[in-house]
């Protein structure tokens, strides 16, 4: 079985970090955090 070259791993890591940064830039992190809080509060029975 061949191993994946380092440059492929590095490029995928950069792509993942760029995608995360773009999502934060668009404000999606805030939306996801609000949904997570609502789900947690519903599971506990507070919300």
C-alpha positions in Angstrom: 0.0 0.0 0.0 1.4 3.4 -1.0 1.5 6.2 1.4 0.0 9.6 0.5 2.7 12.2 -0.5 3.3 15.0 2.0 2.3 17.7 -0.4 -1.2 16.1 -0.8 -1.7 16.0 2.9 -0.4 19.6 3.3 -2.7 20.8 0.5 -5.8 19.1 2.0 -4.9 20.6 5.4 -4.7 24.1 3.9 -8.0 23.6 2.1 -9.7 22.5 5.3 -8.3 25.5 7.2 -9.4 27.9 4.4 -12.9 26.4 4.4 -13.2 26.9 8.2 -11.9 30.5 7.9 -14.4 31.2 5.1 -17.3 29.8 7.2 -16.3 32.0 10.2 -16.0 35.0 7.9 -19.5 34.4 6.7 -20.8 34.2 10.3 -21.8 30.5 10.1 -20.0 29.7 13.4 -22.4 31.9 15.3 -25.4 30.3 13.7 -24.1 26.8 14.5 -23.3 27.8 18.1 -26.8 29.1 18.6 -28.3 25.9 17.2 -26.1 23.8 19.5 -27.1 25.8 22.6 -30.8 25.4 21.7 -30.4 21.6 21.2 -28.5 21.3 24.5 -31.1 23.3 26.4 -34.0 21.2 24.9 -32.2 18.0 25.9 -31.9 19.2 29.5 -35.5 20.3 29.5 -34.8 24.0 30.2 -35.8 25.4 26.8 
